[in-house]
Amino acid sequence: MKYNISKTTAPKMPKLGKGTECVTLLLSQVSKDMHESIVPMIFPILGAHVSGAEFMYPDQSWKETCGMLANLVADSGAGKGQLSGLVEALCRDFRAHDEEELTKLVEWQKLVKTKSANKEKPVRPDVAFWFPPADVTNAAFIQNAMGCEKLGQRTQYINMPEVEMADRVCGGHRQISQMMRNIYDRQRAGALRATADGVTGNPVLRANITISSTPFAARKFYKQELFNGTFGRVVFSYKPRQGRDGRIPRQGKYGDDFYKKLDEYIARLAICKGRFVIQPLNRLTDQLAADMASLADLADDDILWDISKRALVSAWKAGCLLWALNNQTWTAAMGHLVEWLVYHDIWSKMQVFADMLGQDEGSVSEAGRRGPKNLLDDLPDSFNEAQLEALRISIGKTKEGTKNQLYKWVFRKFIVHSAQTGLYTKTQEYLQGISSDNTTQK
């Protein structure tokens, strides 16, 4: 495990190298203080540019690069608005396409108005908007999903500057859970509607969504969604409050040279068709799954284990996009970025929601935010069962889980047991790993 996510400081993003040039290009127009926060947000936008491609996940299931949901969380005035500028740059081709689709609708509406009430009305043309507005209603979202499915199984992309806008798209806050899970899992809408033309309105939901919010708004919005699977399906990218340095961050300019390079990458996504198995990415994902299990065992944290499963899927999809952007080849630098995305997502969730995940929904102060606690770190190099039991009780865990936790630590070779002394001792392998983690964080 390269990253220590128990700290309030964010896991440091690895240096972008060979194979991540598109990410470097996109960050060139973003102020440096927003680089790490913006990176997880760009993949849902890129994923919407791919249609007709499926990738095999390590569990042998085929997945598309739709269903990607990401939420940027930062205080007011922290720079979240820079995401909208990047969105517009990445969606220039979507805008051009949607203008043509809108022209079709306007012409149809004009024709309808020219027909008298007793005349047969012209049939509404098939249209599909790839970049609908953020305030789209649920009915319009479903109707557009029908058009996207019929016209090439395209993914519609929506960027919401405020998290509350998701209520409108999903048909109300009570429908948030079902709708977002259906989007993530590429399910049908489950919203059959009776119209004058018959029963319609149950398309496959192919959509990618990015959201921006303050920590307070995010906590309020997801309060009822933390334990039903919805929360884990959303990638979170949290930017902590910065010091008062009195400097205005500098953004770049989206000029012709930038767009020329960007269009080359967008073209690589557009031609990505067929079924693919990216073996090095899948091997990395298997290793990360083992790392997440180890991390959850160190903290004895089932919630951490649960949310890590979908964090892996989301980062894996980002890896698929990096592979397509790099002319369908894999590099070590791409793997390092995918690994960081997993840890950054979990760290962000814990920083914003840790106290709520612990059933304490009170404080939103910085002191109330924490990462998963590594219990073994709080014990001496040699310790007995009673010491771990006392530690567990002090942080609100049951003493009954002590023996099981010791068993898991021995199984994972974090500790060894001496029958003679009755003591458990941290292994050299574990101690070297912790030393390496601390070095990485500096």
C-alpha positions as CSV (number, residue, x, y, z in Angstrom):
1,M,0.0,0.0,0.0
2,K,1.6,3.2,-1.2
3,Y,-0.7,5.7,0.5
4,N,-1.6,6.4,4.1
5,I,-5.2,7.7,4.0
6,S,-5.6,8.0,7.8
7,K,-4.1,11.5,7.6
8,T,-5.9,14.8,6.9
9,T,-3.5,15.6,4.1
10,A,-4.5,14.2,0.7
11,P,-2.6,11.3,-0.8
12,K,-0.1,12.9,-3.1
13,M,-0.8,12.3,-6.8
14,P,2.0,10.5,-8.6
15,K,4.0,12.2,-11.3
16,L,2.3,12.1,-14.6
17,G,4.5,10.2,-17.1
18,K,4.3,8.2,-20.3
19,G,0.7,7.4,-21.2
20,T,-0.9,10.2,-19.2
21,E,-0.2,13.0,-21.6
22,C,-3.9,13.8,-22.1
23,V,-4.3,14.4,-18.4
24,T,-1.3,16.6,-18.4
25,L,-2.8,18.6,-21.3
26,L,-6.1,19.1,-19.5
27,L,-4.4,20.2,-16.3
28,S,-2.3,22.7,-18.2
29,Q,-5.3,25.1,-18.2
30,V,-6.2,24.5,-14.5
31,S,-4.6,26.4,-11.6
32,K,-2.0,24.3,-9.8
33,D,-3.9,24.2,-6.5
34,M,-6.8,22.4,-8.2
35,H,-4.8,19.7,-10.1
36,E,-5.3,16.8,-7.7
37,S,-9.0,17.7,-7.2
38,I,-9.8,18.0,-10.9
39,V,-8.2,14.8,-12.1
40,P,-10.8,12.3,-10.9
41,M,-13.5,14.6,-12.4
42,I,-12.3,14.4,-16.0
43,F,-12.9,10.7,-16.5
44,P,-16.7,10.8,-16.6
45,I,-16.4,13.5,-19.3
46,L,-14.0,11.4,-21.3
47,G,-16.0,8.3,-20.8
48,A,-19.0,9.9,-22.4
49,H,-17.0,10.1,-25.7
50,V,-16.8,6.3,-26.0
51,S,-19.6,4.3,-27.5
52,G,-19.6,0.8,-28.9
53,A,-16.8,-0.4,-26.6
54,E,-16.8,-2.9,-23.7
55,F,-14.0,-3.9,-21.4
56,M,-13.7,-7.1,-19.3
57,Y,-13.5,-6.5,-15.5
58,P,-11.5,-9.0,-13.5
59,D,-14.7,-10.7,-12.4
60,Q,-15.3,-11.6,-16.1
61,S,-18.2,-9.1,-16.6
62,W,-18.2,-6.7,-19.5
63,K,-18.5,-3.0,-18.7
64,E,-18.9,0.2,-20.7
65,T,-17.4,3.6,-19.8
66,C,-20.9,4.9,-18.9
67,G,-22.3,5.0,-15.4
68,M,-19.4,7.2,-14.2
69,L,-20.5,9.5,-11.4
70,A,-18.1,12.0,-9.7
71,N,-18.6,14.7,-7.1
72,L,-16.1,17.5,-6.6
73,V,-16.3,18.8,-2.9
74,A,-14.6,22.0,-1.8
75,D,-15.5,25.1,0.1
76,S,-17.1,28.1,-1.6
77,G,-14.6,30.1,-3.6
78,A,-12.1,27.2,-3.7
79,G,-12.0,27.0,-7.5
80,K,-14.7,24.4,-8.3
81,G,-15.8,26.6,-11.1
82,Q,-12.7,25.7,-13.1
83,L,-14.3,22.3,-13.7
84,S,-17.0,24.0,-15.9
85,G,-14.4,25.6,-18.1
86,L,-12.8,22.2,-18.6
87,V,-16.1,20.6,-19.3
88,E,-16.9,23.1,-22.1
89,A,-13.5,22.4,-23.6
90,L,-14.0,18.7,-23.6
91,C,-17.6,18.9,-24.9
92,R,-17.1,21.2,-27.9
93,D,-18.0,18.3,-30.2
94,F,-21.1,17.5,-28.0
95,R,-22.2,21.1,-28.3
96,A,-21.9,21.1,-32.1
97,H,-23.9,17.9,-32.3
98,D,-26.6,19.1,-30.0
99,E,-27.1,22.3,-32.0
100,E,-28.0,20.2,-35.0
101,E,-30.4,18.1,-32.9
102,L,-32.0,21.2,-31.5
103,T,-32.5,22.6,-35.1
104,K,-34.4,19.4,-35.9
105,L,-36.7,19.9,-32.9
106,V,-37.4,23.6,-33.7
107,E,-38.3,22.8,-37.3
108,W,-40.6,20.0,-36.1
109,Q,-42.3,22.3,-33.6
110,K,-42.8,25.0,-36.3
111,L,-44.4,22.4,-38.6
112,V,-46.7,21.2,-35.8
113,K,-48.0,24.7,-35.2
114,T,-48.9,25.1,-38.8
115,K,-51.2,22.1,-38.7
116,S,-54.8,22.7,-37.6
117,A,-56.3,20.7,-34.8
118,N,-58.0,18.2,-37.1
119,K,-54.9,17.6,-39.2
120,E,-52.5,14.8,-38.7
121,K,-49.5,16.0,-36.8
122,P,-46.0,15.3,-38.0
123,V,-44.1,12.6,-36.1
124,R,-41.5,13.9,-33.6
125,P,-38.0,13.3,-35.1
126,D,-35.6,11.0,-33.3
127,V,-33.1,13.2,-31.5
128,A,-30.4,12.5,-28.9
129,F,-28.7,15.3,-27.0
130,W,-25.2,14.2,-25.8
131,F,-24.7,17.2,-23.4
132,P,-28.2,18.2,-22.0
133,P,-28.4,21.2,-19.7
134,A,-27.9,20.7,-15.9
135,D,-31.5,21.6,-15.1
136,V,-33.0,18.9,-17.4
137,T,-36.2,17.4,-15.9
138,N,-36.5,13.7,-15.2
139,A,-39.1,13.3,-18.0
140,A,-36.7,15.0,-20.5
141,F,-33.8,12.9,-19.2
142,I,-35.7,9.7,-19.8
143,Q,-36.9,10.8,-23.2
144,N,-33.3,11.7,-24.1
145,A,-32.0,8.4,-22.9
146,M,-34.5,6.8,-25.3
147,G,-33.1,8.8,-28.2
148,C,-29.5,8.0,-27.2
149,E,-30.3,4.3,-27.0
150,K,-32.0,4.4,-30.4
151,L,-29.4,6.5,-32.1
152,G,-26.2,4.6,-31.5
153,Q,-26.4,3.7,-27.8
154,R,-24.7,6.9,-26.9
155,T,-23.9,8.1,-23.4
156,Q,-25.4,11.5,-22.3
157,Y,-23.2,13.6,-20.1
158,I,-24.5,16.1,-17.5
159,N,-22.5,18.5,-15.4
160,M,-24.2,19.9,-12.3
161,P,-22.6,23.0,-10.7
162,E,-24.8,22.3,-7.6
163,V,-25.6,18.9,-6.1
164,E,-29.2,19.8,-5.5
165,M,-29.7,19.7,-9.3
166,A,-29.6,15.9,-9.1
167,D,-33.1,15.9,-7.5
168,R,-34.6,17.4,-10.7
169,V,-32.9,14.9,-13.0
170,C,-33.9,11.9,-10.8
171,G,-37.5,13.1,-10.3
172,G,-37.2,14.2,-6.7
173,H,-34.9,13.4,-3.8
174,R,-36.7,10.2,-2.9
175,Q,-35.8,8.8,-6.3
176,I,-32.1,9.7,-6.1
177,S,-31.0,6.2,-4.8
178,Q,-32.8,4.2,-7.5
179,M,-31.9,6.5,-10.4
180,M,-28.2,6.8,-9.5
181,R,-27.9,3.1,-9.0
182,N,-29.6,2.4,-12.3
183,I,-27.2,4.8,-14.0
184,Y,-24.2,3.3,-12.4
185,D,-25.2,-0.3,-13.2
186,R,-26.4,0.5,-16.8
187,Q,-29.9,-0.6,-16.0
188,R,-33.2,0.4,-17.6
189,A,-34.9,3.4,-16.2
190,G,-37.8,1.5,-14.7
191,A,-40.1,4.4,-15.6
192,L,-42.7,3.2,-18.1
193,R,-45.0,6.0,-19.1
194,A,-48.4,5.9,-20.9
195,T,-48.6,8.6,-23.7
196,A,-50.8,9.3,-26.6
197,D,-48.3,7.3,-28.7
198,G,-48.4,4.2,-26.4
199,V,-46.3,3.0,-23.6
200,T,-42.8,4.4,-23.7
201,G,-40.0,5.5,-21.5
202,N,-37.9,2.5,-20.2
203,P,-34.5,2.9,-21.9
204,V,-31.2,1.6,-20.8
205,L,-29.6,4.5,-18.9
206,R,-26.3,5.4,-20.3
207,A,-25.2,8.5,-18.6
208,N,-22.1,10.1,-16.9
209,I,-22.5,12.8,-14.4
210,T,-20.2,15.3,-12.6
211,I,-21.3,17.3,-9.7
212,S,-19.8,20.2,-7.6
213,S,-20.7,21.0,-4.1
214,T,-19.5,22.4,-0.8
215,P,-18.8,19.9,2.1
216,F,-22.0,21.0,3.9
217,A,-24.2,20.6,0.8
218,A,-22.7,17.1,0.1
219,R,-23.3,15.9,3.7
220,K,-26.9,17.1,3.6
221,F,-27.6,15.6,0.1
222,Y,-26.1,12.2,0.7
223,K,-27.2,11.9,4.4
224,Q,-29.8,9.2,3.6
225,E,-27.7,7.5,0.9
226,L,-24.6,6.4,2.9
227,F,-25.6,2.8,3.4
228,N,-27.7,1.8,0.5
229,G,-25.0,1.5,-2.2
230,T,-25.6,4.9,-3.8
231,F,-22.8,6.6,-1.9
232,G,-20.2,4.0,-2.9
233,R,-21.1,4.4,-6.6
234,V,-20.0,8.1,-6.6
235,V,-16.4,9.0,-6.9
236,F,-15.6,11.9,-4.5
237,S,-12.7,14.3,-4.9
238,Y,-12.3,16.6,-1.9
239,K,-10.1,19.7,-1.7
240,P,-9.4,20.7,1.9
241,R,-9.6,24.3,2.9
242,Q,-6.3,26.1,2.0
243,G,-4.3,28.6,4.0
244,R,-4.8,32.3,3.6
245,D,-1.8,33.1,1.3
246,G,-3.4,36.1,-0.4
247,R,-2.6,34.8,-3.9
248,I,-5.1,34.5,-6.7
249,P,-4.6,31.2,-8.5
250,R,-3.8,31.5,-12.2
251,Q,-5.7,29.6,-14.9
252,G,-4.7,29.0,-18.4
253,K,-6.3,29.9,-21.7
254,Y,-8.0,27.4,-24.0
255,G,-6.4,28.3,-27.3
256,D,-6.1,26.8,-30.7
257,D,-3.0,24.8,-29.9
258,F,-4.7,23.3,-26.9
259,Y,-7.8,22.3,-28.9
260,K,-5.7,20.8,-31.7
261,K,-4.0,18.5,-29.3
262,L,-7.2,17.7,-27.4
263,D,-9.1,16.8,-30.6
264,E,-6.5,14.1,-31.3
265,Y,-7.2,12.5,-28.0
266,I,-11.0,12.8,-28.5
267,A,-10.6,11.1,-31.8
268,R,-8.9,8.1,-30.1
269,L,-11.9,7.7,-27.9
270,A,-14.3,7.9,-30.8
271,I,-12.7,5.1,-32.7
272,C,-12.5,2.8,-29.7
273,K,-15.0,0.1,-30.7
274,G,-15.3,-3.6,-29.8
275,R,-14.5,-5.8,-26.8
276,F,-11.2,-5.5,-25.0
277,V,-9.3,-7.2,-22.1
278,I,-6.6,-5.0,-20.7
279,Q,-4.5,-7.6,-18.8
280,P,-2.1,-5.3,-17.0
281,L,-4.9,-3.2,-15.7
282,N,-6.8,-6.2,-14.5
283,R,-3.7,-7.6,-12.7
284,L,-3.3,-4.2,-11.0
285,T,-7.0,-4.2,-10.0
286,D,-6.7,-7.6,-8.5
287,Q,-3.7,-6.4,-6.5
288,L,-5.5,-3.3,-5.4
289,A,-8.4,-5.4,-4.2
290,A,-6.0,-7.4,-2.0
291,D,-4.6,-4.1,-0.7
292,M,-8.1,-2.8,0.2
293,A,-8.8,-6.0,2.1
294,S,-5.5,-5.6,4.0
295,L,-6.4,-2.0,4.8
296,A,-9.8,-2.9,6.0
297,D,-8.3,-5.6,8.2
298,L,-5.8,-3.2,9.7
299,A,-8.7,-0.8,10.6
300,D,-11.2,-3.6,11.2
301,D,-13.6,-1.5,9.1
302,D,-16.4,-3.2,7.1
303,I,-17.6,0.2,5.7
304,L,-14.2,0.9,4.3
305,W,-14.2,-2.6,2.7
306,D,-17.6,-2.0,1.2
307,I,-16.9,1.4,-0.4
308,S,-13.5,0.2,-1.7
309,K,-15.2,-2.4,-4.0
310,R,-16.8,0.3,-6.2
311,A,-13.9,2.6,-5.9
312,L,-11.9,-0.1,-7.6
313,V,-14.4,-0.3,-10.4
314,S,-14.5,3.5,-11.0
315,A,-10.7,3.7,-11.1
316,W,-10.6,0.7,-13.4
317,K,-12.9,2.5,-15.8
318,A,-10.5,5.4,-15.7
319,G,-7.7,3.0,-16.5
320,C,-9.7,1.8,-19.6
321,L,-9.9,5.4,-20.8
322,L,-6.2,6.0,-20.3
323,W,-5.5,2.9,-22.3
324,A,-7.7,4.1,-25.2
325,L,-6.2,7.6,-25.0
326,N,-2.7,6.1,-25.2
327,N,-3.4,4.3,-28.5
328,Q,-4.5,1.2,-26.7
329,T,-1.3,0.5,-24.9
330,W,-0.5,0.3,-21.2
331,T,2.3,2.0,-19.2
332,A,3.5,2.0,-15.6
333,A,2.6,5.6,-15.2
334,M,-1.0,4.9,-16.1
335,G,-1.1,2.2,-13.4
336,H,0.3,4.6,-10.8
337,L,-2.5,7.0,-11.6
338,V,-5.2,4.4,-11.4
339,E,-3.9,3.2,-8.0
340,W,-3.9,6.8,-6.7
341,L,-7.5,7.3,-7.9
342,V,-8.6,4.5,-5.6
343,Y,-7.0,5.9,-2.5
344,H,-8.0,9.5,-3.3
345,D,-11.6,8.5,-3.7
346,I,-11.7,6.6,-0.3
347,W,-9.7,9.4,1.4
348,S,-12.1,12.0,0.1
349,K,-15.1,10.0,1.3
350,M,-13.6,9.6,4.8
351,Q,-12.6,13.3,5.1
352,V,-16.1,14.5,4.3
353,F,-18.3,11.7,5.7
354,A,-16.3,9.8,8.3
355,D,-18.3,10.9,11.3
356,M,-21.6,10.3,9.5
357,L,-20.5,6.8,8.5
358,G,-19.9,6.2,12.2
359,Q,-23.5,7.2,12.9
360,D,-22.6,10.6,14.3
361,E,-24.0,13.2,12.0
362,G,-23.1,16.2,14.1
363,S,-19.9,18.1,13.5
364,V,-18.7,19.3,10.1
365,S,-15.6,20.8,11.6
366,E,-12.1,19.9,10.4
367,A,-11.5,18.1,13.6
368,G,-14.4,15.8,13.0
369,R,-12.9,14.5,9.7
370,R,-10.6,11.5,9.8
371,G,-9.5,8.6,7.7
372,P,-9.6,4.9,8.6
373,K,-7.6,4.2,11.7
374,N,-4.8,1.6,11.5
375,L,-5.1,-0.1,14.9
376,L,-1.8,-1.9,14.5
377,D,0.0,1.4,14.3
378,D,-1.3,2.4,17.7
379,L,0.1,-0.8,19.3
380,P,3.8,-1.3,20.4
381,D,6.0,-3.6,18.2
382,S,5.2,-6.4,20.7
383,F,1.8,-6.6,22.4
384,N,-0.6,-9.0,23.9
385,E,-4.3,-9.7,23.3
386,A,-5.4,-7.6,26.2
387,Q,-3.8,-4.5,24.8
388,L,-5.6,-4.8,21.5
389,E,-8.8,-5.5,23.3
390,A,-8.4,-2.3,25.4
391,L,-7.6,-0.3,22.2
392,R,-10.7,-1.6,20.4
393,I,-12.9,-0.7,23.4
394,S,-11.4,2.8,23.6
395,I,-12.5,3.6,20.0
396,G,-15.9,2.1,20.3
397,K,-15.3,-1.4,18.8
398,T,-16.4,-4.6,20.6
399,K,-13.9,-6.7,22.5
400,E,-15.5,-9.8,21.0
401,G,-13.8,-9.0,17.6
402,T,-10.3,-9.0,19.1
403,K,-9.5,-12.7,18.4
404,N,-10.8,-12.5,14.8
405,Q,-8.7,-9.3,14.2
406,L,-5.6,-11.0,15.5
407,Y,-6.3,-14.0,13.3
408,K,-6.5,-11.8,10.2
409,W,-3.3,-10.0,11.1
410,V,-1.4,-13.2,11.5
411,F,-2.9,-14.6,8.2
412,R,-1.8,-11.5,6.3
413,K,1.6,-11.7,7.9
414,F,1.4,-8.4,9.7
415,I,2.2,-10.0,13.0
416,V,3.6,-13.3,14.3
417,H,2.6,-15.0,17.6
418,S,4.9,-16.5,20.2
419,A,3.4,-19.4,22.1
420,Q,6.1,-19.1,24.7
421,T,5.5,-15.5,25.7
422,G,1.9,-15.1,24.5
423,L,3.0,-11.9,22.7
424,Y,2.3,-10.8,19.1
425,T,5.1,-9.1,17.3
426,K,4.9,-6.9,14.1
427,T,6.7,-8.6,11.2
428,Q,9.7,-7.0,9.5
429,E,7.7,-7.0,6.3
430,Y,4.9,-4.9,7.9
431,L,7.3,-2.5,9.5
432,Q,9.2,-1.9,6.3
433,G,5.9,-1.3,4.5
434,I,4.9,1.3,7.1
435,S,8.3,3.0,6.7
436,S,7.8,3.1,3.0
437,D,4.3,4.6,3.4
438,N,5.6,7.4,5.6
439,T,8.4,8.2,3.0
440,T,5.9,8.3,0.2
441,Q,3.7,10.8,2.1
442,K,6.5,13.3,2.6
